[in-house]
């Protein structure tokens, strides 16, 4: 019967072509053994059961077949929060934390209304709820599966003030009578073009939801809808903060420029130095 240490070595060997074989092995073992990290490090010399070893072998096989690690562990950390994720819902990316960061910087910390448009697993909404506890946050999506995850993550993190609403783009805000009521609309919309989709990793193309990534022929289709559709729901002086593709700054600027009711458009770089988010303020007087 193998020990935990022997499974660690086996996993590292099998996953050696991945960027972080030791970390991935540890996370898969934590999933199979239902251990905390402290228990994991204290148990390396203990023998494992056959069922635990079968679980580990099964997860290793699926990882080698290209299934993203968060779908195997069921957890993805975002804003230092362990969030539940599952197949069919987009895995949160580190660069999306920029939207949370900029919203917090621009917020006054009071009883503001914040909309997370296209919430997915709720990563933006839950993070903002933790940081801005006085805010009322509305998290919207068209996917029932995504909304179930968002609700689960909000409950697991015990955040209050998050309302989960189903609907496409601004239709939930209309039903909620939020015209000219929102202080912030925050969104990580689909912004990948059809041509760019073909160049993404097989891991992404084979397993993550295409509709959460691909906007259309140019990749700007949903961004344009969001920029054009947000103004009726923002208060004068309210902010739209939106994620975008690495090569879309000029096009996004042009979309904002085409509408005379936006001011102070600013762009922000992610940790790789890439233009990744735009923030614009609706005119106080128009």
BAFI-3210 file (N, C-alpha, C; in Angstrom, 3 decimals, decimal comma, padded with zeros to 6 digits):
// residues 286
n [1|2|3|4|5|6|7|8|9|10|11|12|13|14|15|16|17|18|19|20|21|22|23|24|25|26|27|28|29|30|31|32|33|34|35|36|37|38|39|40|41|42|43|44|45|46|47|48|49|50|51|52|53|54|55|56|57|58|59|60|61|62|63|64|65|66|67|68|69|70|71|72|73|74|75|76|77|78|79|80|81|82|83|84|85|86|87|88|89|90|91|92|93|94|95|96|97|98|99|100|101|102|103|104|105|106|107|108|109|110|111|112|113|114|115|116|117|118|119|120|121|122|123|124|125|126|127|128|129|130|131|132|133|134|135|136|137|138|139|140|141|142|143|144|145|146|147|148|149|150|151|152|153|154|155|156|157|158|159|160|161|162|163|164|165|166|167|168|169|170|171|172|173|174|175|176|177|178|179|180|181|182|183|184|185|186|187|188|189|190|191|192|193|194|195|196|197|198|199|200|201|202|203|204|205|206|207|208|209|210|211|212|213|214|215|216|217|218|219|220|221|222|223|224|225|226|227|228|229|230|231|232|233|234|235|236|237|238|239|240|241|242|243|244|245|246|247|248|249|250|251|252|253|254|255|256|257|258|259|260|261|262|263|264|265|266|267|268|269|270|271|272|273|274|275|276|277|278|279|280|281|282|283|284|285|286]
n.u [000,848|000,586|002,191|001,304|003,377|004,594|002,618|002,710|005,209|004,685|002,620|003,951|005,777|004,133|002,817|004,766|005,046|003,449|003,165|003,358|003,909|004,191|002,527|000,032|-000,262|-000,418|-002,837|-004,699|-004,459|-005,289|-007,952|-008,840|-008,298|-009,488|-008,236|-006,800|-004,217|-002,325|-002,818|-002,192|000,616|001,452|000,918|002,386|003,803|001,955|-000,017|-002,139|-005,568|-007,049|-009,239|-008,804|-006,449|-007,366|-009,109|-007,253|-005,710|-007,656|-008,252|-005,750|-005,554|-007,628|-006,673|-004,368|-005,634|-006,399|-008,353|-009,231|-007,556|-009,055|-011,665|-011,418|-010,701|-012,714|-012,468|-011,437|-009,205|-009,818|-009,234|-008,162|-010,076|-011,520|-013,318|-016,167|-016,199|-017,301|-017,624|-018,833|-019,144|-017,377|-013,940|-012,610|-010,226|-006,975|-006,491|-008,948|-009,324|-008,567|-010,838|-012,268|-010,461|-010,346|-012,993|-013,263|-011,402|-012,656|-015,033|-017,089|-017,600|-020,064|-023,655|-023,956|-025,151|-024,292|-023,735|-023,014|-022,440|-023,123|-022,218|-021,102|-019,466|-019,783|-017,574|-016,682|-018,831|-018,998|-016,469|-016,533|-018,630|-017,491|-015,542|-016,891|-019,109|-021,437|-022,648|-025,220|-025,528|-026,088|-026,110|-025,928|-026,837|-027,212|-027,104|-028,378|-026,910|-024,559|-025,642|-026,556|-024,099|-023,003|-024,773|-024,285|-021,572|-021,781|-023,268|-021,530|-019,407|-020,648|-021,616|-023,527|-026,143|-026,033|-027,785|-029,063|-029,777|-031,525|-030,995|-030,500|-027,908|-029,003|-031,638|-032,463|-032,015|-033,845|-036,217|-035,881|-036,197|-034,056|-033,212|-031,143|-030,167|-027,856|-024,625|-022,308|-021,560|-020,255|-018,318|-017,209|-017,217|-017,845|-015,098|-013,498|-012,495|-013,754|-011,624|-009,522|-010,351|-009,729|-007,039|-006,644|-005,734|-005,974|-007,008|-008,664|-010,458|-011,618|-012,954|-013,960|-016,780|-017,743|-019,414|-019,046|-016,730|-016,324|-017,256|-018,023|-017,504|-015,587|-014,939|-015,647|-018,320|-020,076|-018,954|-019,464|-022,268|-022,581|-021,314|-022,899|-025,373|-025,313|-025,603|-028,366|-028,883|-027,057|-026,359|-026,006|-022,637|-021,973|-020,130|-018,888|-017,157|-015,084|-013,869|-011,447|-009,986|-006,478|-005,658|-007,474|-007,760|-007,771|-010,036|-012,037|-011,869|-012,790|-015,445|-016,468|-016,011|-017,821|-020,158|-021,599|-022,008|-020,184|-017,398|-013,981|-012,553|-010,591|-007,783|-006,478|-003,684|-003,020|-001,240|000,644|001,265|-000,488|-003,080|-006,086|-008,462|-011,136|-012,377|-015,106|-016,828|-020,137|-021,617|-022,201|-023,761|-025,649]
n.v [-001,200|002,192|005,207|008,583|010,277|008,833|008,962|011,672|011,927|010,360|011,818|014,254|013,353|012,401|014,737|016,371|017,925|020,079|023,508|023,768|021,220|020,123|021,694|021,274|018,525|018,410|019,826|018,169|015,905|016,928|017,287|014,613|013,442|014,991|016,815|019,340|021,787|021,706|019,214|017,670|018,005|016,845|014,206|012,742|010,343|008,423|005,545|005,119|004,574|002,161|003,211|005,944|006,156|005,358|007,471|009,573|008,690|008,770|011,519|012,497|011,331|012,656|015,248|015,036|014,649|017,152|018,528|021,443|022,387|023,731|022,794|020,179|020,221|021,760|024,257|027,652|030,195|033,616|036,992|036,359|034,661|031,507|030,137|028,323|026,431|025,074|022,792|024,271|026,813|029,837|029,924|031,971|034,559|035,843|038,476|039,695|040,600|043,205|044,707|044,593|045,861|048,515|049,346|049,420|051,440|053,678|053,795|055,247|053,914|053,763|053,339|052,250|051,360|048,603|046,908|043,753|042,712|039,889|037,714|035,127|032,768|034,395|035,770|038,497|039,896|038,718|039,299|042,117|042,469|041,591|043,543|045,957|046,325|047,823|048,227|047,671|044,968|043,759|040,852|039,563|037,170|035,030|032,327|029,608|027,749|029,153|031,132|029,617|028,795|031,297|032,108|030,094|030,627|033,183|032,547|030,733|032,394|034,030|036,609|039,569|041,452|040,848|040,345|037,940|037,706|036,626|037,077|038,750|040,949|044,183|043,725|042,590|044,803|046,631|045,374|045,534|048,154|050,026|052,238|055,032|054,656|053,338|053,232|052,008|050,033|047,017|044,869|041,835|041,062|038,784|038,931|037,902|037,373|035,535|034,563|034,708|032,853|030,370|030,290|030,002|028,008|024,418|023,370|025,413|025,765|023,255|022,831|025,084|027,372|028,455|030,576|032,355|033,550|034,199|036,884|037,470|038,164|040,286|040,524|042,686|043,047|042,588|044,251|046,734|046,782|046,876|049,316|051,153|050,599|051,052|053,650|054,584|053,445|054,225|056,495|060,075|060,798|058,267|055,132|053,087|050,110|048,052|044,981|044,121|043,008|042,347|043,845|045,824|048,467|050,951|050,607|050,359|052,866|054,382|053,565|054,588|057,308|057,759|058,238|060,938|061,175|060,230|060,665|061,249|058,808|056,131|053,917|050,783|048,806|045,278|042,867|041,973|044,134|044,810|046,544|046,228|046,899|049,285|052,330|054,499|057,564|058,591|061,521|064,256|066,439|066,621]
n.w [000,000|-000,890|000,345|001,291|000,588|-001,455|-003,406|-003,898|-005,179|-007,417|-008,654|-009,240|-011,106|-013,198|-013,925|-014,911|-017,212|-016,855|-015,664|-012,819|-011,271|-008,628|-006,997|-008,260|-007,888|-005,082|-004,642|-005,902|-004,329|-001,846|-002,463|-002,860|-000,388|001,452|003,228|005,362|004,671|006,721|007,896|005,700|005,333|007,664|007,303|005,490|005,603|006,044|005,239|002,371|001,504|-000,761|-002,138|-001,914|-003,372|-005,873|-006,432|-006,644|-008,849|-010,818|-010,974|-011,754|-014,282|-015,628|-015,490|-017,051|-019,425|-020,027|-018,597|-016,866|-013,850|-011,707|-012,218|-011,469|-008,770|-007,798|-006,755|-006,963|-006,309|-005,767|-005,379|-002,942|-001,939|-001,522|-004,013|-005,153|-008,113|-011,279|-014,092|-017,120|-016,250|-016,373|-015,446|-012,948|-013,673|-012,742|-013,688|-013,677|-011,158|-011,192|-011,810|-009,442|-007,724|-008,810|-008,552|-005,770|-005,204|-006,344|-005,024|-002,442|-000,215|000,970|001,082|-001,615|-004,907|-006,716|-009,714|-010,928|-013,906|-015,690|-013,967|-013,599|-011,632|-009,509|-008,600|-008,750|-007,546|-004,948|-003,923|-003,887|-002,115|000,249|000,644|000,538|002,557|003,030|000,646|-001,858|-003,869|-007,082|-008,853|-012,018|-014,582|-017,450|-017,258|-015,539|-014,106|-013,511|-011,855|-009,712|-008,660|-008,019|-006,024|-004,144|-003,535|-002,411|-000,146|001,165|001,794|003,475|002,905|002,882|001,292|-001,405|-004,313|-006,439|-009,819|-012,683|-016,163|-019,355|-020,069|-019,613|-018,975|-016,433|-014,773|-015,623|-014,862|-012,140|-011,643|-011,794|-013,186|-013,582|-011,012|-010,263|-008,863|-009,674|-012,507|-013,205|-015,203|-016,661|-019,643|-022,457|-024,673|-026,623|-029,973|-032,829|-034,353|-032,512|-030,641|-031,773|-031,345|-028,672|-025,777|-025,927|-023,636|-022,639|-024,842|-025,091|-022,705|-021,243|-021,113|-024,240|-024,902|-022,813|-023,354|-026,112|-028,115|-030,676|-034,167|-034,107|-031,437|-029,980|-029,746|-027,477|-025,545|-026,744|-026,594|-023,826|-023,104|-024,520|-023,424|-020,684|-019,650|-019,185|-016,720|-014,856|-012,202|-012,515|-012,785|-012,073|-012,419|-015,060|-015,207|-016,941|-018,250|-020,788|-023,949|-024,668|-026,846|-027,379|-026,626|-028,173|-029,791|-027,858|-026,648|-028,793|-028,935|-026,539|-027,095|-029,108|-027,874|-026,309|-023,605|-021,788|-019,613|-018,568|-019,241|-018,395|-018,578|-017,450|-016,478|-016,318|-014,235|-015,980|-017,439|-019,433|-021,163|-019,629|-018,403|-018,430|-017,211|-016,949|-016,440|-016,032|-017,376|-015,235|-015,821|-018,686]
ca.u [000,000|001,406|002,062|000,989|004,607|004,804|001,680|003,228|006,261|004,040|001,921|004,934|006,358|003,130|002,426|006,000|004,949|002,655|004,038|003,532|003,497|004,079|001,321|-001,152|-000,357|-000,906|-004,246|-005,490|-004,455|-006,161|-009,323|-009,161|-008,128|-010,267|-007,322|-006,284|-002,791|-001,577|-002,959|-001,494|002,057|001,712|000,465|003,074|004,302|000,845|-000,507|-003,414|-006,477|-007,173|-010,226|-008,147|-005,505|-008,159|-009,562|-006,107|-005,373|-008,710|-008,069|-004,524|-005,875|-008,439|-005,792|-003,520|-006,492|-006,607|-009,405|-008,630|-007,402|-010,164|-012,829|-011,154|-010,709|-013,946|-012,130|-010,509|-009,028|-009,953|-009,220|-007,840|-011,280|-011,705|-014,646|-016,586|-016,352|-017,688|-017,698|-019,968|-019,059|-016,027|-013,014|-012,116|-008,827|-006,376|-006,581|-010,267|-009,239|-008,402|-012,157|-012,574|-009,551|-010,722|-014,285|-013,001|-010,721|-013,587|-016,185|-017,062|-017,777|-021,375|-024,749|-023,977|-025,709|-023,296|-024,217|-022,021|-023,143|-022,517|-021,454|-020,429|-019,523|-019,979|-016,283|-016,626|-019,866|-018,646|-015,291|-016,966|-019,464|-016,600|-014,789|-017,806|-020,266|-022,635|-023,188|-026,217|-024,916|-026,948|-025,287|-026,808|-026,299|-028,258|-026,919|-028,895|-025,810|-023,707|-026,333|-026,531|-022,755|-022,849|-025,541|-023,550|-020,374|-022,201|-023,657|-020,347|-018,596|-021,509|-021,728|-024,902|-026,311|-025,906|-029,014|-028,778|-030,900|-031,305|-031,410|-029,468|-027,441|-029,671|-033,043|-032,779|-032,010|-035,134|-037,234|-035,631|-036,433|-032,776|-032,818|-030,508|-030,010|-026,625|-023,365|-021,309|-021,833|-018,960|-018,571|-016,195|-018,046|-017,093|-014,413|-012,617|-013,017|-013,806|-010,271|-008,704|-010,801|-008,996|-005,651|-006,589|-005,259|-006,957|-007,635|-009,760|-011,445|-012,310|-013,622|-014,651|-017,931|-017,381|-020,243|-018,552|-015,468|-016,382|-018,306|-018,448|-016,470|-014,520|-014,662|-016,105|-019,771|-020,742|-018,420|-020,204|-023,616|-022,496|-021,014|-024,062|-026,579|-025,158|-025,928|-029,701|-028,998|-026,111|-026,598|-025,038|-021,387|-021,717|-019,024|-018,846|-015,811|-015,252|-012,658|-011,331|-008,872|-005,148|-005,422|-008,743|-007,844|-008,163|-011,418|-012,907|-011,882|-013,650|-016,846|-016,818|-016,008|-019,009|-021,282|-021,199|-022,386|-019,130|-016,224|-012,898|-012,268|-009,234|-007,430|-005,624|-002,918|-002,953|000,104|001,535|001,465|-001,393|-004,343|-007,035|-009,750|-011,471|-013,378|-015,623|-017,802|-021,236|-021,645|-023,087|-024,695|-025,580]
ca.v [000,000|003,394|006,301|009,869|010,783|008,126|009,526|012,994|011,725|009,854|012,927|015,192|012,741|012,345|016,089|017,148|018,848|021,228|024,518|023,632|019,837|019,845|022,364|020,599|017,236|018,663|020,214|016,977|015,035|017,542|016,997|013,192|013,019|015,903|017,237|020,699|021,779|021,290|017,753|017,089|017,958|015,965|012,842|012,263|008,965|007,519|004,754|005,580|003,479|001,916|004,136|007,245|006,077|005,343|008,844|010,347|008,248|009,237|012,958|012,675|010,982|013,733|016,415|014,752|014,775|018,567|019,164|022,471|022,009|024,150|021,936|018,919|020,458|022,456|025,501|028,599|031,362|034,913|038,031|035,598|033,971|030,218|030,108|027,095|026,500|023,793|022,843|025,014|028,190|030,336|029,961|033,347|034,838|036,851|039,840|040,256|041,272|044,626|045,331|044,725|046,871|049,866|049,674|049,787|052,734|054,741|053,774|056,057|053,008|053,901|052,475|052,379|050,256|048,078|045,810|042,874|042,285|038,645|037,418|033,822|032,110|035,408|036,185|039,955|040,302|038,262|040,061|043,472|042,404|041,507|044,778|047,103|045,676|048,669|048,318|046,726|044,424|042,937|039,998|039,052|036,249|034,276|030,900|029,143|027,074|030,203|031,805|028,709|028,884|032,612|032,091|029,232|031,323|034,254|031,925|030,159|033,492|034,731|038,032|040,037|042,539|040,396|039,830|037,181|037,923|036,033|037,886|039,133|042,327|045,149|043,398|042,493|046,127|047,247|044,763|045,959|049,607|050,625|053,348|056,173|054,313|052,574|053,955|051,287|048,820|046,351|043,721|041,105|040,469|038,091|039,891|037,166|037,271|034,160|034,170|034,512|031,614|029,243|030,324|029,725|026,662|023,335|023,233|026,377|025,528|021,978|022,653|026,255|027,744|029,346|031,773|033,282|034,111|034,713|037,887|037,510|038,280|041,216|040,478|043,933|043,145|042,719|045,469|047,864|046,765|047,290|050,750|051,904|050,331|051,288|055,022|054,800|052,846|054,862|057,839|061,058|060,632|056,849|054,564|051,789|049,534|046,910|044,287|044,078|042,241|042,973|044,686|046,488|049,810|052,003|050,366|050,664|054,319|054,898|053,302|055,610|058,626|057,886|058,639|062,199|061,200|059,652|061,508|060,692|057,412|055,757|052,521|050,248|047,628|044,143|042,635|041,737|045,398|044,858|047,262|045,146|047,407|050,683|052,927|055,755|058,217|059,219|062,963|064,773|067,264|066,269]
ca.w [000,000|-001,022|001,299|000,683|-000,018|-002,730|-004,375|-004,264|-006,176|-008,636|-009,290|-009,786|-012,307|-014,264|-014,316|-015,077|-018,341|-016,441|-015,050|-011,371|-010,967|-007,199|-006,501|-008,795|-007,193|-003,723|-004,677|-006,231|-003,141|-000,842|-002,890|-002,635|000,997|002,285|004,281|005,360|004,325|007,909|007,991|004,549|005,585|008,816|006,993|004,297|005,767|006,315|004,104|001,825|001,168|-002,196|-002,703|-002,039|-004,483|-007,113|-006,633|-007,118|-010,208|-011,716|-011,175|-012,537|-015,682|-016,205|-015,669|-018,211|-020,602|-020,285|-017,790|-016,005|-012,450|-010,832|-012,403|-010,762|-007,319|-007,450|-006,065|-007,578|-005,449|-006,413|-004,352|-001,718|-001,493|-002,208|-004,612|-005,821|-009,566|-011,856|-015,557|-017,652|-015,766|-016,609|-014,319|-012,752|-013,979|-011,849|-014,215|-013,376|-009,862|-011,469|-011,735|-008,014|-007,188|-009,248|-007,950|-004,374|-005,201|-006,720|-004,123|-001,229|000,907|001,591|000,629|-003,072|-005,690|-007,641|-010,547|-011,547|-015,121|-016,163|-012,748|-013,576|-010,317|-008,481|-008,041|-008,560|-006,583|-003,600|-003,497|-003,555|-000,915|001,406|000,810|000,645|003,191|003,036|-000,719|-002,369|-005,077|-007,916|-009,718|-013,071|-015,576|-018,151|-016,978|-014,247|-013,406|-012,967|-010,755|-008,554|-008,087|-007,408|-004,775|-003,220|-003,071|-001,509|001,127|001,818|002,334|004,438|002,581|002,770|000,344|-002,792|-004,905|-007,652|-010,735|-014,007|-017,302|-020,309|-020,015|-018,739|-018,723|-015,004|-014,146|-015,967|-013,999|-010,763|-011,586|-011,429|-014,064|-012,906|-009,601|-010,027|-008,689|-010,463|-013,274|-013,388|-016,080|-017,425|-020,698|-023,507|-025,549|-027,538|-031,333|-033,332|-034,768|-031,310|-030,005|-032,347|-030,883|-027,242|-025,445|-026,041|-022,318|-022,589|-025,898|-024,903|-021,422|-020,700|-021,945|-025,343|-024,855|-021,793|-023,839|-027,487|-028,303|-032,077|-035,194|-033,730|-030,001|-029,356|-029,842|-026,174|-024,937|-027,308|-026,015|-022,424|-023,050|-025,000|-022,644|-019,246|-019,235|-018,588|-015,389|-013,951|-011,704|-013,003|-012,048|-011,812|-013,174|-015,730|-015,173|-017,831|-018,695|-022,247|-024,472|-024,624|-028,033|-027,672|-026,018|-029,120|-030,207|-026,716|-026,542|-029,868|-028,575|-025,545|-027,743|-029,978|-027,021|-025,676|-022,185|-020,955|-019,395|-017,744|-019,564|-018,005|-018,827|-016,399|-016,862|-015,402|-013,709|-017,111|-018,128|-020,583|-020,960|-019,334|-017,901|-018,682|-016,315|-017,472|-015,566|-016,755|-017,171|-014,186|-016,568|-020,110]
c.u [000,880|001,176|001,705|002,219|004,870|003,832|002,110|004,283|005,674|003,352|002,873|005,547|005,369|002,770|003,635|005,948|004,099|003,545|004,324|003,124|003,326|002,803|000,070|-001,361|-000,932|-002,401|-005,154|-005,558|-005,336|-007,626|-009,703|-009,181|-008,908|-009,459|-007,093|-004,802|-001,949|-001,637|-002,198|-000,004|002,411|001,432|001,248|003,534|003,185|000,417|-001,864|-004,278|-006,547|-008,171|-009,629|-007,164|-006,238|-008,668|-008,440|-005,747|-006,399|-008,553|-006,815|-004,805|-006,678|-007,600|-004,897|-004,320|-006,865|-007,711|-008,756|-008,631|-008,567|-011,436|-012,655|-011,223|-012,016|-013,723|-011,198|-010,424|-009,091|-010,065|-009,000|-009,052|-011,373|-013,138|-014,933|-016,733|-016,749|-017,722|-018,975|-020,010|-017,602|-015,200|-012,500|-010,618|-008,278|-006,540|-007,920|-010,294|-009,058|-009,739|-012,570|-011,745|-010,002|-012,078|-014,101|-012,359|-011,692|-014,790|-015,982|-017,332|-019,132|-022,399|-024,960|-024,646|-024,693|-023,906|-023,020|-022,717|-022,446|-021,629|-020,689|-020,583|-019,665|-018,696|-016,201|-017,606|-019,481|-017,451|-015,681|-017,830|-018,611|-015,926|-015,674|-019,125|-021,538|-023,321|-024,313|-025,717|-025,912|-026,058|-026,190|-026,076|-027,473|-028,236|-027,450|-027,783|-024,880|-024,364|-026,404|-025,170|-022,550|-023,574|-024,823|-022,330|-020,711|-022,583|-022,455|-019,468|-019,388|-021,548|-023,199|-024,961|-026,141|-027,231|-028,683|-029,992|-030,562|-031,793|-030,227|-029,168|-028,306|-031,125|-033,352|-032,838|-033,308|-036,229|-037,110|-035,791|-035,169|-032,309|-032,349|-030,305|-028,634|-025,408|-022,254|-021,986|-020,471|-019,194|-017,278|-016,944|-017,215|-016,400|-013,407|-013,272|-013,026|-012,419|-009,385|-009,078|-010,000|-007,561|-005,519|-006,148|-006,374|-007,703|-008,837|-010,849|-012,256|-013,199|-014,368|-015,757|-017,577|-018,151|-019,811|-017,289|-015,608|-017,565|-018,851|-017,259|-015,304|-014,092|-015,178|-017,620|-020,453|-020,243|-019,198|-021,617|-023,607|-022,259|-022,228|-025,278|-026,507|-025,694|-027,320|-029,822|-028,028|-026,638|-025,670|-023,768|-021,092|-020,675|-019,374|-017,396|-015,887|-013,907|-012,657|-010,118|-007,595|-004,920|-006,626|-008,838|-008,365|-009,620|-012,395|-012,990|-012,825|-015,120|-017,313|-016,946|-017,259|-020,241|-020,854|-021,449|-021,378|-018,006|-015,201|-012,698|-010,806|-009,027|-006,411|-004,956|-003,064|-001,501|001,121|001,811|000,582|-002,630|-005,465|-008,382|-009,894|-012,522|-013,803|-016,728|-018,905|-021,290|-022,636|-024,157|-024,555|-026,704]
c.v [001,245|004,373|007,575|010,443|010,116|008,627|010,928|012,855|011,240|010,999|013,916|014,651|012,762|013,739|016,976|018,133|020,081|022,223|024,304|022,231|019,549|020,452|021,642|019,255|017,423|018,978|019,027|016,023|015,616|017,273|015,560|012,814|013,896|016,343|018,743|020,630|021,315|019,774|017,053|016,945|017,057|014,500|012,181|010,812|007,961|006,776|005,284|004,376|003,305|002,873|005,531|007,248|006,051|006,742|009,693|009,977|008,755|010,738|013,251|012,395|012,095|014,990|016,224|014,858|016,229|019,231|020,201|022,068|022,479|023,319|020,600|019,108|021,100|023,791|026,339|029,823|032,632|035,956|037,411|034,896|032,629|030,090|028,750|027,345|025,115|023,918|023,534|026,454|028,628|030,348|031,387|033,454|035,902|038,273|040,498|040,906|042,779|045,365|045,561|045,855|048,287|050,281|050,125|051,163|053,884|054,837|054,725|055,212|053,065|052,942|052,634|051,159|049,864|046,913|045,060|042,201|041,055|038,051|036,098|033,173|033,108|035,992|037,692|040,381|039,931|039,049|041,476|043,495|042,302|042,840|045,998|046,630|046,521|048,709|047,314|046,262|043,520|042,178|039,325|038,085|035,571|032,804|030,538|028,484|028,094|030,864|030,931|028,769|030,220|032,673|031,246|029,953|032,470|033,687|031,375|031,237|034,378|036,237|038,391|041,118|042,152|039,800|039,203|037,268|037,344|036,978|038,298|040,624|043,182|044,819|043,202|043,857|046,876|046,696|045,240|047,468|050,356|051,706|054,538|055,932|053,732|053,483|053,330|050,174|048,243|045,107|043,152|040,367|039,568|039,132|039,219|037,119|035,803|033,678|033,898|033,225|030,411|029,169|030,072|028,292|025,638|023,152|024,161|026,027|024,259|021,943|023,880|026,710|028,804|030,663|032,785|034,000|034,820|035,657|037,882|037,663|039,150|041,093|041,690|044,032|043,358|043,957|046,685|047,930|047,272|048,800|051,573|051,745|050,707|052,643|055,198|054,300|053,453|056,200|058,811|060,985|059,198|056,286|053,230|051,325|048,196|046,294|044,205|043,260|043,051|043,978|045,566|047,929|050,860|051,848|050,710|052,178|054,925|054,691|054,314|056,982|058,855|058,304|059,858|062,233|060,516|060,663|060,731|059,199|057,126|054,262|052,071|048,956|046,514|043,933|042,348|043,014|045,598|045,679|046,236|045,652|048,876|051,113|054,265|056,265|058,827|060,707|063,348|065,642|066,933|066,977]
c.w [000,000|000,125|000,539|-000,016|-001,367|-003,800|-004,813|-005,361|-007,503|-009,390|-009,937|-011,067|-013,469|-014,795|-014,623|-016,247|-018,005|-015,695|-013,569|-010,922|-009,477|-006,623|-006,989|-008,111|-005,795|-003,729|-005,013|-005,045|-002,037|-001,162|-002,545|-001,159|001,974|003,507|004,210|004,982|005,507|008,070|006,872|004,847|006,764|008,505|005,867|004,401|006,024|005,058|003,663|001,486|-000,341|-002,840|-002,869|-003,208|-005,819|-007,442|-007,216|-008,553|-011,227|-012,009|-011,995|-014,011|-016,349|-016,410|-016,887|-019,515|-020,887|-019,509|-016,870|-014,537|-011,574|-011,013|-011,673|-009,247|-006,855|-006,783|-006,931|-006,674|-006,283|-005,320|-002,968|-001,122|-002,230|-002,708|-005,233|-007,322|-010,070|-013,370|-016,025|-017,214|-015,875|-015,329|-014,146|-013,040|-013,036|-012,356|-013,912|-011,999|-010,027|-011,393|-010,283|-007,410|-007,546|-008,693|-006,502|-004,306|-005,463|-005,784|-002,939|000,013|001,579|001,014|-000,881|-003,709|-006,753|-008,402|-011,117|-012,723|-015,717|-015,095|-012,778|-012,217|-009,177|-007,928|-007,795|-007,474|-005,154|-003,067|-003,086|-002,296|000,345|001,694|001,048|001,272|003,218|001,674|-000,938|-003,729|-005,788|-008,899|-010,739|-013,982|-016,269|-017,778|-015,589|-013,429|-012,763|-011,765|-009,511|-007,866|-007,379|-006,065|-003,722|-002,662|-002,136|-000,138|001,877|002,437|003,297|004,186|002,446|001,699|-001,102|-003,250|-006,248|-008,565|-012,102|-015,102|-018,145|-020,213|-019,082|-018,435|-017,233|-014,320|-014,439|-015,060|-012,559|-010,578|-011,147|-012,409|-013,217|-011,410|-009,271|-009,888|-009,521|-011,272|-013,628|-014,229|-016,659|-018,532|-021,607|-024,394|-026,484|-028,920|-031,769|-033,754|-033,561|-030,590|-030,498|-031,852|-029,382|-026,998|-025,626|-024,732|-022,197|-023,592|-025,665|-023,666|-020,890|-021,649|-022,992|-025,271|-023,810|-022,238|-025,177|-027,645|-029,715|-032,995|-034,736|-032,269|-029,248|-029,237|-028,487|-025,435|-025,436|-026,736|-024,577|-022,320|-023,468|-024,096|-021,188|-018,798|-018,632|-017,152|-014,377|-013,455|-012,436|-012,147|-011,665|-012,769|-013,835|-015,710|-015,891|-018,192|-020,220|-022,646|-024,552|-025,758|-028,375|-027,167|-026,998|-029,545|-029,088|-026,513|-027,587|-029,554|-027,530|-026,201|-028,589|-029,206|-026,213|-024,169|-021,266|-020,785|-018,571|-017,993|-019,227|-018,264|-017,785|-016,869|-015,838|-014,976|-014,805|-017,899|-019,336|-020,236|-020,795|-018,860|-018,263|-017,674|-016,896|-016,554|-016,429|-016,405|-016,079|-014,831|-018,042|-020,864]
res [x|x|x|x|x|x|x|x|x|x|x|x|x|x|x|x|x|x|x|x|x|x|x|x|x|x|x|x|x|x|x|x|x|x|x|x|x|x|x|x|x|x|x|x|x|x|x|x|x|x|x|x|x|x|x|x|x|x|x|x|x|x|x|x|x|x|x|x|x|x|x|x|x|x|x|x|x|x|x|x|x|x|x|x|x|x|x|x|x|x|x|x|x|x|x|x|x|x|x|x|x|x|x|x|x|x|x|x|x|x|x|x|x|x|x|x|x|x|x|x|x|x|x|x|x|x|x|x|x|x|x|x|x|x|x|x|x|x|x|x|x|x|x|x|x|x|x|x|x|x|x|x|x|x|x|x|x|x|x|x|x|x|x|x|x|x|x|x|x|x|x|x|x|x|x|x|x|x|x|x|x|x|x|x|x|x|x|x|x|x|x|x|x|x|x|x|x|x|x|x|x|x|x|x|x|x|x|x|x|x|x|x|x|x|x|x|x|x|x|x|x|x|x|x|x|x|x|x|x|x|x|x|x|x|x|x|x|x|x|x|x|x|x|x|x|x|x|x|x|x|x|x|x|x|x|x|x|x|x|x|x|x|x|x|x|x|x|x|x|x|x|x|x|x|x|x|x|x|x|x|x|x|x|x|x|x]
***
